[in-house]
Each structure stands twice: as structure tokens, then as C-alpha cells.
Amino acid sequence: MIDAKVLVSAAFRGLRGLVLEGVAERGDGLVVTMATQDGPASCPVCATPSARVHDRAVRCPADLPVAGLRVELRVRVRRLACQMTTCPRRTFREQVPGVLERYQRRTARLHGALEALTVELAGRAATRVAPALGIELRRDTALRVLRSIALPDLLVPRVLGIDDFALRRGQVYATVLIDAESGRRVDVVEGRGADVVTAWLREHPGVQIVTRDGSTVYAQAVREALPDAVQVADRWHLWHNLADAVSKEIAAHCACWAATTATGMRTGRIAETTAERWTQVRELRDAGVGLLDCSRRLGIALNTVKRYDRAAQPEQIARPPRYRPTLVDPYRDHLRERRQGDPGVSVQQLLTEIRALGFTGSQNLLYRYLNQHRHLDADPHLSPRRATRLLLTRPSNLTERQTARLAKLIAACPEMTALSGLVRSFAALLVPDPANAAALTSWLDQARAAGLPHLHSFARGIEQDHDAVVAALTTSYHNGRTEGVNTRTKMLKRQMYGRAGFDLLRHRILHT
């Protein structure tokens, strides 16, 4: 058995320099009587030790709760007389450094707990959680505690990560700078753009490597402020940009792979309108009419006119219908087998059968599903987005059915075959290796030689930022930690409901 005195002593062991005299229960908390130890204390003005007691006083700070009960200390402290006759301070009250600071109404360890609580939860959330822990806390007090925490020293890292985030999307932005090697937050500054980054880099020299996304603004700022620094593009953004280009190429070749993957194309009025508009745009372009004038004459968006102008044939604009997952999908095999075995079976009979299997949808939903002939597909409907996902997924992560479908997708036309090869070879480049510099040059030559205009645009973007891309593919540096800080910043903004100012948000970012 453990003695109760041992438990009490262990609970208040952190109050070093104080002597426990007694514990009493009062209401919903505990009152702990303590006193300072005997011995000399130094004068805060002249630092002369003194043990001569002039008076005594009682301080009543709050302490960490015990078993959910609030704890109030009754600490008897001495007022000592200074022994130095020339000292302007005749008497002074002794302090307990590290336990009970001057003018504080809570112990240092309770203050440290409040600091940790407010850093993670800020004001309102902290005041909701604190009572459950046995701590009394108001919102204004929580914010005051948070703002009182000293910011960490600004240490310029060797490898700097830069990114921006929105304070108010489309209007107000800020820039976050971190140590890309350790993830330590370095600074958060208002605004974004070349001027902001250039000014910060010039005021804080010492950065040797800068990791960033594909922003040309940051690239220019680093070149102006640190011409000798190595710039590193982010590999995730390279893959993301490639995915966008691949998605557009797959959409442009829908007519090629739709038939081989059992995915029907749009028919009826939509297909006829697409062909008519393509013919109208081609006739106007052949007559020397500009793109903007075509948009005005035909009453369609400029980007749509550009898409029609790029297509050599109207089939390149055609798209398969967009079918979203429905409640009927799990019963597709049953419907297909029933219709193949008995083509005359009624929809009402099919509805009764699948409802017995667990279908909870409506009759109209089943009618629409059957009229679209979606029950005839052995696999789910393949949209350009799903086709892109198949092509970009690691082959080892695909199922047998997905692998077979991907093989049909790749073999649909020479362009799709070339696109698949370029995607696979670029994916291999994302594993950093010194040999990737030469491999990237070879990949760019192959991409330019392929008849894939959207991939040509991606290749031009790489050429414009060639040195940073090479550094990304040959070194281990990346901007992932900066993106992680931005993700956490979004959580902090939502947690604060957008009601806090930039200074408080900056405080929390630098402390998390």
C-alpha cells in the first residue's frame, strides 16, 4: 500500500522551494497551505543576501488541478530587510524562481500548461476544454497568455522553403518561410510576390538553397536577392502539372479509347451541336477571323473557341457522357444477366428483384439506368477522369480488372501508347538520382516528338524552369514540409473562425 502522504507529496513535488504544511478540501477544490524555506534571499536591487525577516504575507496563486479538482495555494512568503545600508530598497519580498513568479496569480507549471493549451486551441476552444481539466480560464485570458509567449528566435536556415497562403482568398495573402530540412517555422510575413520575398531574403542573408513550387514570381525574387542560391522545384507540383496535361490529352482522345473500353460516346443533339460548332469555328478561322472575334460572332466562350480551334477533327472534342455512381451500380451484374436471359422482362419485375436484394432507390432511377444501357457494361463507366487515374496509378496498385482495362486504354491509338510511356518514364524520374539530369533531357526530346500538344505545354514549362527542375530530380530537397505547414494553417484559420488578426495567426503558426 502507498501512504497517502507519499501521494500528496508526489502531487506537489514540482513546487520546489516550498514546504507543504497542509491540504484541505473546500467546495469543488483543494486549498494547499505552503511556506517558503528558511534561509537567506538576495535583494533584487543590490543582490545582497539577507535572512532578516521584516514581515510575512500570504500569496494565493492557482496551481495545476489534482484529479480534476481545482487547487489554490496559500503560500506564506517572507518580507526581508536588506542588509546593505546604501541600498534604496529597504525591504523586499522573497521570490520563488521557476515556481511562483512576481505579480503572477498562477504557478509557473500551471502557466506552462495554459500556454500549451492556448497554442493548440487558441481562445474559445481553450475556454471550453479547460473546465473539463479543472482549470478556470476566460477567453480574454487565454488570448493574453497566448500573446505573452515569446516568439522563437529567427534563425536563417541553410535550406529555405517558401509558399503562400490566403488570408482571404483572392484578396489578401501571406507568405510562410520554413526550414525545409527540419520543418521549423522561420517567419510569416504579410503579402506575397517578388517584392515581399526579395526584401525578406536581403534582410536575412545566409540561405543557400530555396525550395518552392513552380511560381515564376518566387523564382525571379530568389534570382534577384540570392543569385548564387540553388533553386529546387517541388516534385509533387511537377507530378500534379503532368497529371493536368495527361487529363487533357486523354479527354482529347476519347473517341479512340471509348470503343475499346466499352464506354459509349455522347449521341443525339449534344453530339450534333458539337459538330456544328466545330464546323463554324473552322470556317471562320479559315477566313482569317481571330479567336476573340469568333467568340463574339458565335456567342460562345473564348476558351471554348480555342478548344475547337485546336481540334483537327470534331471527334477530338467529343466526350463520353458523365455518369456518376448511383444506387443501381451494385446490381448491374444481376440486371445484365436477367436482360440477357429474358429480354422481355419488365422493369417492374427487375425493380422487385433488386429491392429484395437491398436496393433502396426509386423506379425512375432504374428506368434511367436501363435506358442509358449502363447495365450492359461489365465494368463501371470509364470517364476521362477515371481513365487518367488508371494511367497515373502505380501499376502494382491496380487490380487485375483495372490492369486489363488500362491495357485496352493504352492500345486504343498510337498517341495513347506514347502518352503511357512518357508518364511511366517521368514517374521514374521523381526518385532523386544524379543520373536524372540526362534522363530529363531525353524525356523532353521524346515529349516534343510525340503528337501530344498538351504535353508539349508541360514540357515548355519545364524548360523555362529547367535548373530548378533538375535540382528537384537529382537532390533530396523538396517543398513538402512547407505544404504541410500550409495545410495546418488552414486548420488554424478554420479553428479561429476568421475572427483573429494576422498577428495572432502568425503567433500560432510560429509556435506549432
C-alpha positions in Angstrom: 0.0 0.0 0.0 1.2 3.5 -0.8 1.0 6.0 2.1 -1.4 9.0 1.5 1.4 11.3 2.5 3.5 10.0 -0.4 0.8 10.6 -2.9 0.3 14.2 -1.7 4.0 14.8 -1.7 4.2 13.4 -5.3 1.3 15.6 -6.5 3.1 18.8 -5.3 6.7 17.7 -6.0 7.0 20.2 -8.8 6.7 23.1 -6.4 10.4 23.1 -5.5 11.4 25.7 -2.9 8.1 25.4 -1.0 7.3 23.4 2.1 4.0 21.6 2.2 2.2 22.3 5.5 -1.4 21.0 4.9 -4.1 20.1 2.4 -7.8 20.9 3.0 -10.9 20.4 0.8 -13.1 23.4 0.1 -16.2 23.3 -2.2 -15.1 21.9 -5.5 -11.4 22.3 -5.0 -8.4 21.9 -2.7 -6.6 24.5 -0.5 -2.9 23.7 -0.1 -1.0 25.6 2.6 2.7 26.0 1.9 5.6 28.2 3.0 8.9 29.2 1.7 12.1 27.6 3.1 14.2 29.3 5.7 17.5 30.8 4.6 18.9 33.9 3.0 17.4 35.5 -0.1 19.1 38.0 -2.4 17.9 41.6 -2.7 16.6 42.3 -6.3 18.4 45.6 -6.4 21.8 45.1 -4.9 21.9 41.3 -4.8 23.0 41.3 -1.1 21.8 38.1 0.8 19.6 38.7 3.7 17.8 36.4 6.2 16.4 39.1 8.5 12.6 38.8 8.4 10.7 42.1 8.4 7.2 40.8 7.8 5.2 37.9 6.3 2.5 37.8 3.7 0.3 35.2 2.0 0.0 34.7 -1.7 -2.9 32.7 -3.2 -1.9 31.5 -6.7 -3.8 28.8 -8.6 -1.9 25.5 -9.3 -2.4 22.5 -11.6 -5.6 20.6 -10.7 -5.4 17.3 -8.9 -7.8 14.6 -10.0 -9.9 17.2 -11.8 -10.2 19.4 -8.6 -9.1 23.0 -8.7 -6.1 23.7 -6.5 -5.4 27.0 -4.7 -2.2 27.5 -2.9 -1.8 29.6 0.3 1.9 30.4 0.3 3.4 32.2 3.2 6.3 34.3 1.9 8.7 36.5 3.9 9.4 40.2 3.5 13.1 40.6 4.3 15.1 43.6 5.2 18.1 44.4 3.1 21.4 44.4 4.9 23.0 47.0 2.7 22.5 50.4 4.2 23.1 52.2 1.0 20.6 50.2 -0.9 17.5 52.2 -2.0 15.4 49.1 -1.4 14.8 48.9 2.4 12.7 45.7 2.3 11.9 43.2 -0.4 9.6 40.2 -0.7 11.3 36.9 -1.5 10.5 35.2 -4.8 10.4 31.5 -5.8 12.0 31.4 -9.2 10.6 28.8 -11.5 7.7 28.1 -9.2 6.0 31.4 -8.5 6.9 34.5 -10.5 6.4 38.1 -9.4 2.9 39.5 -9.8 1.5 36.1 -11.1 -1.7 34.6 -9.8 -0.9 31.2 -11.1 2.2 28.9 -10.6 4.7 28.5 -13.4 3.7 25.0 -14.1 0.0 26.0 -14.5 1.1 28.9 -16.7 3.1 26.4 -18.8 0.0 24.2 -19.2 -2.1 27.2 -20.2 0.5 28.1 -22.8 0.4 24.6 -24.3 -3.4 24.7 -24.3 -3.8 28.1 -25.9 -1.2 27.4 -28.6 -3.1 24.4 -29.7 -6.7 25.7 -29.2 -6.4 29.5 -29.0 -9.2 31.3 -27.2 -12.8 30.0 -27.4 -11.8 26.3 -27.8 -9.4 26.5 -24.9 -12.1 28.0 -22.6 -14.4 25.1 -23.5 -11.7 22.4 -22.7 -10.2 24.0 -19.6 -13.1 23.4 -17.2 -13.0 19.7 -18.0 -9.4 19.7 -16.9 -10.2 21.6 -13.7 -8.8 24.9 -14.9 -10.7 28.2 -14.8 -10.0 30.1 -17.9 -11.6 33.0 -19.8 -11.3 33.8 -23.4 -9.5 37.1 -23.0 -7.1 35.5 -20.5 -6.4 32.7 -23.0 -5.5 35.2 -25.7 -3.4 37.2 -23.3 -1.5 34.1 -22.3 -1.0 33.2 -26.0 0.3 36.6 -26.9 2.6 36.7 -24.0 4.6 33.6 -25.3 7.8 34.9 -26.7 8.3 34.1 -30.4 11.3 31.8 -31.2 14.4 33.4 -32.4 14.6 34.0 -36.1 17.4 31.7 -37.3 18.1 31.8 -41.0 18.2 28.2 -42.3 20.6 26.8 -45.0 17.6 25.4 -46.9 14.6 27.6 -47.0 11.1 26.6 -48.1 8.7 29.3 -49.4 5.0 29.2 -50.1 2.0 31.5 -49.7 -1.5 31.0 -48.3 -4.7 33.0 -48.4 -5.9 35.1 -45.5 -8.9 36.0 -47.6 -9.0 34.0 -50.9 -8.5 36.1 -53.9 -7.8 39.3 -51.9 -5.3 39.0 -49.1 -2.3 36.6 -48.9 0.6 35.9 -46.7 4.0 34.1 -47.2 5.3 31.4 -44.9 9.0 30.6 -44.7 10.3 27.4 -43.0 13.5 25.4 -42.6 13.0 22.8 -45.3 15.3 20.3 -43.6 13.8 20.3 -40.1 10.3 21.8 -40.8 10.9 24.6 -38.2 8.9 27.7 -38.9 11.1 30.6 -39.6 8.8 33.5 -40.3 5.4 34.6 -41.6 5.1 37.9 -43.5 2.1 39.7 -44.8 1.7 39.8 -48.6 3.1 37.7 -51.4 5.0 38.3 -54.5 8.5 39.1 -55.6 8.8 42.3 -53.6 8.0 40.7 -50.3 10.3 37.7 -50.8 13.1 39.8 -52.2 13.0 42.2 -49.2 13.0 39.3 -46.7 15.9 37.5 -48.4 18.0 40.6 -48.5 17.3 41.4 -44.8 18.2 37.8 -43.8 21.3 36.6 -45.7 22.7 33.1 -45.4 20.2 31.0 -47.4 22.0 28.6 -49.8 19.1 26.5 -51.2 15.5 27.6 -51.8 12.7 25.1 -52.3 9.5 26.4 -53.9 6.6 25.5 -56.2 6.6 26.3 -59.9 5.8 30.0 -59.3 7.8 32.3 -61.6 7.4 35.1 -59.1 9.4 33.3 -56.4 11.9 32.2 -59.0 12.5 35.8 -60.0 12.7 37.0 -56.4 15.3 34.5 -55.5 17.4 35.3 -58.6 17.4 39.0 -57.6 18.1 38.6 -53.9 20.3 35.4 -54.0 21.8 35.0 -57.4 24.1 32.2 -56.2 21.4 30.2 -54.3 20.2 26.9 -55.7 16.5 26.8 -56.5 14.6 23.5 -56.2 11.2 22.9 -57.7 8.7 20.8 -55.8 8.3 17.2 -57.2 4.7 17.0 -56.1 3.8 20.0 -58.2 5.7 18.5 -61.2 3.6 15.4 -61.0 0.4 17.4 -60.5 1.1 19.5 -63.6 1.8 16.4 -65.6 -1.5 15.0 -64.4 -3.3 18.0 -65.7 -1.7 17.7 -69.1 -2.4 13.9 -69.2 -6.0 14.5 -68.3 -6.4 17.0 -71.2 -4.7 14.5 -73.6 -7.0 11.7 -72.5 -10.0 13.8 -72.9 -8.9 14.8 -76.4 -8.7 11.2 -77.5 -12.0 10.0 -76.0 -13.1 8.9 -79.5 -10.2 6.5 -79.6 -10.4 4.7 -76.3 -14.2 4.9 -75.7 -15.0 2.0 -78.1 -12.1 -0.3 -76.9 -13.1 0.2 -73.2 -16.9 -0.3 -73.7 -17.6 3.3 -73.0 -20.1 4.9 -75.2 -19.9 8.4 -76.6 -22.5 11.1 -76.4 -25.1 10.9 -79.1 -28.1 12.9 -80.2 -28.5 16.7 -80.0 -25.3 17.3 -78.0 -23.1 15.5 -80.5 -24.8 17.3 -83.4 -24.2 20.7 -81.8 -20.6 19.9 -81.1 -20.0 19.0 -84.8 -21.9 22.1 -86.0 -19.8 24.5 -83.8 -16.6 22.9 -84.8 -17.5 23.4 -88.5 -18.5 27.1 -87.8 -15.2 27.8 -85.9 -13.1 26.1 -88.7 -14.9 28.1 -91.4 -14.3 31.4 -89.6 -10.7 30.6 -88.8 -10.0 29.6 -92.5 -11.5 33.0 -93.4 -8.9 34.7 -91.2 -11.2 35.6 -88.3 -9.4 35.9 -84.9 -10.3 33.8 -81.9 -11.9 36.7 -80.0 -14.0 37.7 -83.0 -15.1 34.1 -83.4 -16.2 34.1 -79.8 -18.2 37.3 -80.3 -19.8 36.1 -83.5 -20.8 32.7 -82.3 -21.7 33.7 -78.8 -19.5 31.1 -77.1 -16.7 31.5 -74.6 -13.2 32.3 -75.8 -11.7 29.1 -74.2 -14.3 27.0 -76.0 -13.4 28.6 -79.3 -9.7 27.8 -78.6 -10.6 24.2 -77.8 -12.5 23.8 -81.1 -9.7 25.5 -83.0 -7.0 23.1 -81.7 -9.1 20.0 -82.7 -8.2 18.7 -86.1 -11.4 16.7 -86.3 -14.7 17.1 -84.4 -14.3 13.7 -82.9 -11.4 15.1 -80.8 -13.9 17.3 -79.0 -16.5 14.6 -78.4 -16.7 13.4 -74.8 -18.3 10.4 -73.2 -21.3 11.1 -71.0 -20.6 11.8 -67.4 -22.3 9.2 -65.2 -22.0 9.5 -61.5 -22.1 6.4 -59.2 -25.8 5.5 -58.4 -27.6 3.2 -56.1 -28.2 0.8 -59.1 -24.5 0.1 -59.6 -24.2 -2.8 -57.1 -26.9 -4.6 -59.0 -25.5 -4.1 -62.5 -24.5 -7.8 -63.0 -27.9 -9.0 -61.9 -29.7 -6.7 -64.3 -27.4 -7.7 -67.2 -27.9 -11.4 -66.6 -31.7 -11.0 -66.3 -31.9 -9.0 -69.5 -29.7 -11.3 -71.5 -31.6 -14.4 -70.3 -35.0 -12.8 -70.7 -35.0 -9.6 -72.9 -38.7 -9.1 -72.3 -38.6 -9.0 -68.5 -40.4 -5.9 -67.3 -38.8 -3.0 -65.3 -41.3 -3.6 -62.5 -40.1 -7.2 -62.2 -36.5 -6.1 -62.1 -37.3 -3.4 -59.5 -39.0 -6.0 -57.3 -36.0 -8.4 -57.6 -33.3 -5.9 -56.8 -35.3 -4.4 -53.9 -35.3 -7.9 -52.4 -31.5 -7.7 -52.7 -31.3 -4.4 -50.9 -31.9 -1.7 -53.5 -33.3 1.5 -51.9 -33.6 3.8 -54.9 -36.6 4.9 -56.9 -38.2 3.4 -60.0 -37.2 6.4 -62.1 -33.6 5.9 -61.2 -33.8 2.3 -62.5 -35.6 3.4 -65.7 -32.9 6.0 -66.4 -30.1 3.4 -65.7 -31.6 0.9 -68.2 -32.3 3.4 -70.9 -28.7 4.6 -70.8 -27.7 0.9 -71.3 -25.3 1.2 -68.3 -26.3 -2.3 -67.2 -24.6 -3.7 -70.3 -21.1 -2.6 -69.2 -19.1 -5.3 -67.5 -17.1 -2.6 -65.8 -18.0 0.8 -64.3 -18.4 3.6 -66.8 -15.0 5.0 -67.8 -14.9 8.8 -67.8 -11.8 10.8 -68.8 -11.1 11.4 -65.1 -11.1 7.7 -64.3 -9.0 6.9 -67.3 -6.5 9.5 -66.1 -6.4 7.9 -62.7 -5.8 4.5 -64.3 -2.9 5.8 -66.3 -1.3 7.7 -63.3 -1.7 5.0 -60.7 1.3 2.8 -59.9 0.8 -0.5 -61.8 1.4 -2.6 -58.7 -1.6 -0.9 -57.1 -4.1 -1.8 -59.8 -6.4 -4.8 -59.6 -6.4 -7.4 -62.4 -9.6 -5.9 -63.9 -8.1 -2.4 -63.8 -4.9 -3.7 -65.4 -6.8 -5.3 -68.2 -8.8 -2.1 -68.8 -5.7 0.0 -68.7 -4.2 -2.2 -71.4 -7.1 -1.5 -73.7 -6.9 2.2 -72.9 -3.2 2.3 -73.9 -3.7 0.3 -77.1 -6.5 2.5 -78.3 -4.3 4.7 -80.5 -0.6 5.5 -81.0 -0.9 8.7 -79.1 -2.3 6.9 -76.0 0.6 4.4 -76.2 3.1 7.2 -76.4 1.4 9.0 -73.5 1.6 6.0 -71.3 5.3 5.5 -72.0 6.0 9.1 -71.2 4.0 9.0 -68.0 5.9 5.9 -66.8 9.3 7.3 -67.7 8.6 10.6 -65.9 7.4 8.8 -62.8 10.7 7.1 -62.6 12.5 10.5 -62.7 10.7 11.5 -59.5 13.0 9.3 -57.5 16.0 11.6 -56.9 19.2 10.4 -58.7 22.1 12.3 -60.2 21.5 10.5 -63.5 18.1 12.1 -63.8 19.6 15.2 -65.3 20.5 13.5 -68.5 17.3 11.4 -68.4 15.2 14.5 -68.2 16.8 15.9 -71.4 16.0 12.6 -73.2 12.4 12.7 -71.8 11.9 16.3 -73.1 13.1 15.3 -76.6 10.6 12.4 -76.6 7.8 14.6 -75.4 8.4 17.2 -78.1 8.5 14.4 -80.7 5.1 13.0 -79.7 1.9 14.3 -81.2 0.6 15.4 -77.8 0.1 19.2 -77.7 -0.9 19.4 -74.1 2.2 17.5 -73.1 4.2 20.0 -75.2 2.9 22.8 -73.0 4.0 20.9 -69.9 7.5 20.3 -71.4 7.8 24.1 -72.2 7.1 24.8 -68.6 9.9 22.5 -67.5 12.3 24.1 -69.9 11.5 27.6 -68.5 12.4 26.4 -65.0 15.0 23.8 -66.1 17.6 24.3 -63.5 15.1 24.1 -60.6 13.5 21.0 -62.0 16.9 19.3 -62.5 17.7 20.1 -58.8 14.4 18.6 -57.8 15.1 15.4 -59.7 18.7 15.0 -58.6 18.6 16.1 -54.9 16.6 15.1 -51.9 15.3 18.6 -51.2 11.6 19.2 -51.6 8.8 21.7 -50.5 6.6 19.1 -48.8 7.1 20.4 -45.3 6.1 23.9 -46.4 2.9 22.4 -48.0 2.3 20.7 -44.7 2.6 24.0 -42.8 0.0 25.5 -45.2 -2.3 22.6 -44.6 -2.1 23.1 -40.8 -2.5 26.9 -41.3 -5.9 26.2 -43.0 -6.9 24.3 -39.9 -5.8 27.1 -37.6 -7.8 29.6 -39.7 -11.0 27.5 -39.5 -10.4 26.9 -35.8 -10.3 30.7 -35.2 -13.4 31.2 -37.5 -11.5 34.0 -39.3 -12.1 36.4 -36.4 -8.4 36.8 -35.4 -6.0 39.2 -36.8 -2.8 38.4 -38.7 -0.6 38.9 -35.6 -2.4 36.2 -33.6 -2.4 33.8 -36.6 1.3 34.4 -37.1 1.9 33.7 -33.4 0.2 30.3 -33.6 1.9 29.3 -36.9 5.4 30.1 -35.4 4.6 28.1 -32.3 3.2 25.0 -33.9 
